[in-house]
Amino acid sequence: MKTDGDLEESRQPQAPVTAKLAEFIVRTRYEDIPAEVVRLAKNSFLDTLGITLAGSVEEAPSILCRFAKEAGSSPVASVIGKGFKSAVRDAALINGTSADVIGFSDISVVNMHHPSVPVCAAMWAVGEQCRSTGKALITAHVLGVEISDKISAAIRPGFQKKGWHPLAVLGTFGATAASGKLLGLDVGQMANALGIAAQEASGLRATMGTMSKAYGGGRGAENGVVATKLAQMGFTGPTDVFEARNGFLQTFGGGAGGDKILKHLGAPYEFESPGITLKRFPTCTRSHNAIQGVLELKQKHAFSADDVESVECSVTPAVADLLKYPSPKNKFEAKYSLEFCVALALLEGRVVITAITDDRVNEPKTLAVMRRVKMVVSPDMAALGYNPEAAPFGCMVTIKLRNGVAHTCRVDKGPWEPATPPSWDELLEKYRSCAEVVLSREKIDESIDIVQNLERAEDISRLMDIVHT
């Protein structure tokens, strides 16, 4: 008869998927990463830093700051935009929430996941504590995105259809990979950290339209920090957690998918293919094609919102599934409202952070335009289903004017997707517009210079000094 000790010992040999992930994280060096992947990772790093600065003034991270201060913690890692330092796990939690709260974070459209929010928030906190080099941070970022998105490829879209939200579920693993890399975990410790992370991974789509959705970005980051710190201290987790009976793949993905995680691990990297989209608009990605279509028609035909009699947006099931607030009550719900996003594009000719407020959502003029917007799932668009390779967020926009003229525009691929990325100048414009909420022009310029030359940075301390302000 096996004792408890025998049972524990029987679990120690690392099973293939989990072990290979741990080996890949531990053994990958900066020198192994292609130059183009490094460039793309630095762009996402800067983008995520900017939106974290902009989000830091929001109420959600401010509440978390009060909570952290009340709990008390050692001042080790910078809380971005807040002017104080806290425990590493608290900094990761708050910064991850700040990074997601304005709805402006990067996304893997194919894998339906926002990878950089939890990864960056975790690695900034751990990296500051460890005084990590720029090369180490780039490597951690690339690995965090790689691990979380390869896991997503194995379980999508089924786990989302069951109600799970990828930000905290997948983000926990990405943050674990990034944090563990910076902490220098060995393969055994990393395998344990992944097992611990699986115990923490959670998050529901029902949170969309509330502060709790952004909290998922923070929790994913915090989970990764906790998992790796515990593993470093000797805490154990199931080292076969992905492929085990009742393990992660069986629970979240129905049991299949291990081969999908490993087949293209680092070959190519996610940053390179299918690529990561930087958001052009601070709203749910699934609204972007409709916004882009409206803006293109408005610019081409020079009409105003007052000229519009009706707008019909024919969308895919993936779009209709998430844009669930036809009559939003606040700015959180507005980001998941096609009607609001389209109305704002018609009224302003742009969709920017400062325009998405509780007051604007309930403004009579905005409400009047929203009532003219209709979202439908047509047979043609329904045929696209949830297939990531077949324009999952596609939209056919038809605008009928009061003079009887109708204009139509179909947008299959949204703005700033990997095939049509933003220029460096466009990326800088977005960063500056976000960072100026907190930083002076001089600090903005210095932060850009550090990130642009991140591989030369001896440690992250100066950058964190700038952005914690």
N, C-alpha and C positions, 0 to 999 in steps of 0.2 A: 504494500500500500504506500502511495506517495505521500510524503509529508508536505506541509506548506512550503518548507525550504526547497524540497525537490521540485515542486511546482514552479517556484520562483526561478530556480536555476534553469528549468527547462525552457524558460522564456528568454534567457539571455542571448542565445545565438541570434544574430540579426538576420531577419528575413530579407529577401531580395529588394523590394521596392524601397522600403524605409532605409535600409543599409546603403543602397546605391545613391539615394538622395543625400544622405549624410556624407558619404564619401565625396560626392560632387561638390557640395558646399565647402567642405574642409579643404579639398585639394585644388580647387580652382584659384588661380592667381590672377592678378591684374594683367600680367603679361599674356595670359591666355585669351583675353577678351579683345575682339576685333576693334580697330580704331573707330569704325563707324558706330559700333554699339556704345563705345565710350562717349562719343559726341552726342548721341541721342539720349543717353542716360543723364548727361550734364544738362541738356535742355529740360528734361523732366524734373531734375533736381531744382533748377532755377524756377521753373513753373510752380512746383509744389511749395517752394519757399515763399514765393509771392502770394499765393492764395492763403497760406498759413498766416502771413502778416495781415492780410485783409480780413481774414476770419477771426483774428485774435480780438477784435473790438466787439464781436457779437456777444449776445447774452449767454449762450450756451457755454463757451469756454470761461466766461467770467464767473458763472456759477461754479464750475469745476475748480477754478482758482480759489474761490472762497472755501470750498470743501477741502482742498489740499492744505490750505493755510490753517484751517480749523483742526485738521488731523495732526498737523505738525510733521515736518520732515527735514532731513539734512539738505542744505542748499548745494546741490551737486550739478544739476543740469538746468539749462536755460529754458524758461517758459517764454516762448517767442511772442514779442509784442507786449509783454506784461511787466517787464522791468524787475523780475525776481527769478531766483533759482529754487528748485525743489528737488525732491528725490527723483531718481532716474525714471522710475515707473510712472510717477505723477506727471513729469514733464512729457513723457511719451503720450500719456492719456490726454492731456490738455492740448498739446500741439497737434495730435491726430484729429481731435475734435475741431480745432480751429481750421485745419486743412480741408475738412470736408463740409463745414457748416454753410459755406456760401455756394456750394454746388458747382465748383469750378475746376474740379480735379481731373487729372488725366484718366484715360480709360482704354482698356483693350476691348474694342468693339466685338471682335471675334469671340473672345472668352468672357465677355459681359462682366467685367470686373474693373474696379478702380485700384490699381496696384500700388501706386507710389505713396498714397496717403499714409497707410500704416507702416510701410517700409521706411520711408523717410523720417517719420516721427520717432520711430524706434531707434534708428541709426544715428540721428542727431543727438539724442539723449545719451545713448551708450558711447557714441563716438566722442562726445565731449568729456565724459568721465574717463575714457581710455586715452584721450588725446590722440585719436586716430589720425593718420595721414589722409590727404585727399585721395590718394590711390586706393587706400583701404575703404574709404567711403564709397567711391565709385564701384568698387568690386562688390561691396555689400549691397548697394542699390541694385546692381544688375542681377545678383543672385536672388535677392528678395523678390524682384519682379518675375524672374525666371521660374522660381519654385511655385509661387502662388498661381501664376497663369498656367503652368503645365498641369498643376492639380485641377484647375478649373476646366481645362480641356478634357479631362477624364470624366468629369461628373456633370458637365453642362449639357443641355439646359434643365435636365431633370430635377436637380436639387433646388433650383430656383422656382420651378413650377410647384414644388412642394411647400414653398413659402420661405425658404432660407435666403438670407441676403448675403452676397459674397464679400462685402466689405470687411466684416469681422470674422467670417468663417475662413475665407481664403487669406485675408490680410494677416490673420494670426500666424499662418505658416510663413508668409513672406517676411513678416517682422522677426520671426524666430530665426529664419535663415540669415537675415541681415545682422541681427544682434549677435547671434552665435559666431558668425564670421569675425566680427569686430572683437569679441571676447576671446577669440582663439580657441574655441572648443575643439577637442579631438573628435574622431569619428564616433566613438562610443557615447560621448557626452552629447553630440549633436543628435544622434539617434534617440537618445532619451529625451532631449529637448523637443523633438518633433512629436514624441509620444505624449509628453506633458501638454504641448500646444493643442493636440487633438482633443484633449480633455477640456480645454478652455474654449475651443472654437464654437461660436454661436452667433446668431443674429437673424432677425426676422424682417421680411419685406413689409410687414404691417407697420413698421416704424416710419416708413416714408411719409414725409409731410410733417414730421415732428423733429424736435431736437435729438431724439434718440437715434435717428438715422445717422447723424454726424457722430454721435457718441460711439457708434460702431467702428468708425475710423480710429477713434482714440482707444477703444477697447482692444482692437486688433493689435495696435502698437504696444499697448501695455501688456497684453497677453504674451507677445513675443519676448519682451524684456523679462517678464517673470519666468517664462519657460526656460530661457537660456541661463538666467542667474541661478535658478534652482538646479538645473542640470550641472552647472559648473560646481555647485556645492555638494553634488553627489545624490541629489534627488533622482529617483528613477521613474520612467514611464514605459509603456509598451514599445519595445524597439521593433516590433512588427506591426505598428499601428495602422498602416495603410492597407495591408493585405490580410490582416488577421480576421478570423471569424468574429463578427460583431465589431469589426474595426471601422476605420473611417470610410473606406471605399464601399463597403457593404452598406453602411448606415446612410451615407449621403449619396452614393451613386449606384446602389443596387448590386454591388459586388464586382462590377466590371471596371476596367479603366487603368489598371496598373501598367499595362504596356503603353498606353497613351501618355502616361507621365514620363516614362523613361525613353521612349522611342526617339524623341528629338530634343532631349535634354542638352541644352547648349549648342544645338546643331539643327537649325539656327537658334540664336537667342531671341526671346520674345520681342526685345526692342527692335530687332532687325526684321523679323517676320513671325507672325502677321503684322507686328508693329503696334505702337501705342499712340493713341490719339490725344493730342492736347486740346482741351475744350476751347472753342471760340466764344461760346455763350455760357453765362453762369446759371444754367438751368439743366434739368435732366437731359442727358444726351439724346434721348428718344424724341425730344422736341426740336432738335437742331435742324433736321431736314425741312421741317415745316417752316421754321423761322427763316432759314436760308432761302426757301422758295418764295416766301412773302417779300423778303428784302430784295431779291432779284427782280421780281415783278414790279415792285414799287419803284425801284431805280430805273428800270427800263421804260416804264409807261407813265411815270411822273403823276401818280394820283395820290390823293390824301385819304386819310381814314374816313373823312366825311363823304367822300365819293363812293365808298364801298357799300353795296347793298347786302352782300353775303359772301362768306368764305367757306368753301368746303375742302376739308383736308382728308383725302382718302389715304389710309395708313395700313401698315401691316399689323397682324395680331400682336407682335412684340411691342409695338408702340402703344396700341390701345390698352394693352395689359397693364402698363405702368403709369400712363398719364390719366390718373383716376379722379382728378378733381375738376370737373367742369365749372364748378362755382367755388373756387378757393376762398377760404376765410382769412388766411394769413400768408405771409411771404414764404413759409415753408411749403405749404400746399401749392402755392403759385408756381413753384419750380416744377411741379408735376401736373401742371394744367396746360394742355395745348391751347385751350381757349384764351387763357391769360397771355401766354407767350406770343401767340399770333396777334392778339390785340395790341400788345406793347410794341411789337415790330411795326404794326400799321401806324400807330400813333407817333412813335418816336423815330422810326427809321433805323433803330438799333436796339439792342438788348444788352444792358449793362447792369452792374451790381447795384449802383445807386438808385436805379429805377424800380428795383424789386423790394418794395416796402409794404408794410401792413396798410398804410394809408393809401398807397397806389392801388392795392388790390381791391379796396372798397370805394374807390373814387367813382362817382357817377359816370363820368365820361368813359372810363375804362370799362365799367360794367356794361355800358350801352354797346360798345364795340364787341365785347365778349359775346353778347347775345346774338350777334350776327355770325359767329363762328361755329361750324359744325364739324365734328370728327366722325368719320365712317370707316368701316373696314370693307372695302370692295372685294369682289371675287378675285380680281387680278392681284391685288395686294395680299389677300388672304392666302393665295397660292404660294407666296414666299415664306409663309410660316415663320419659324424661328431660325431658319438656316442662316448661320453667320456669313456664309459665302454668297448669299443671294439678297443683298440689301435688306437686312433685318429691320432697319429703321426707315425704310423708304417712304416717301410721301408724294402724292399728287395733289398739288394746290390749285384750286380753281377759284378765282376771285371775280365775282360779278359786280359790275359798277352800276350805279343808279341810271346811267344813260343807256343801259342795255348791253354794253360791251362786256365780254368775258375774257379773261386772261388765264392761261393755264401754264403750269410749270411742274415738271416731275424731277424730284431730287432723290436719287438712289443712294448716293454717297454724301455724307455730311461734310461740312467744312473742317479742315485741318486733320482729316484722316491721313494715315500714313502715305497714301498715294499723292496727296496734295497738302503737305505739311506747311506750317507757317514759316515765313522767312525769319531770319534772325531779328530783323527790325520789328516785325509783328510780335515776336516773342518778347522782345524787350519792351515794347509798348504795353503789352499785357502785364508784364512784371512791374513796370514802373507805376502803372495805374493802380495795381494792388498794393505795392509796397509803400506808396506815398500816403496811405492811410495812417501809417505809423512812423515811417523813417524820413529823415531829411534827405535832400537831393544828394548831399555828399555821402551819406551812408548808403544810399541806393547805388550810387556809382561804385563805391568800394566793394559792396557785396557782389555786384555784377562781375567786377574784375576778379574777385576771389573764385567765384564759381566757374567763370570762363577759363581760368587757369587752375582748376581744382587739383589736377594731377600733380601740380608743383607744390601744393600746400603741405607744410610740415605737420600741421595738425589743424583741427577745426575750431580751435578756441577763438581766434580772432573773428571768424564769421559769426559764431554764436554771441560774442560780445556785441557785435553790431546789431543783430536782429532781436536780441532780447530787450534792448533799448532801456 
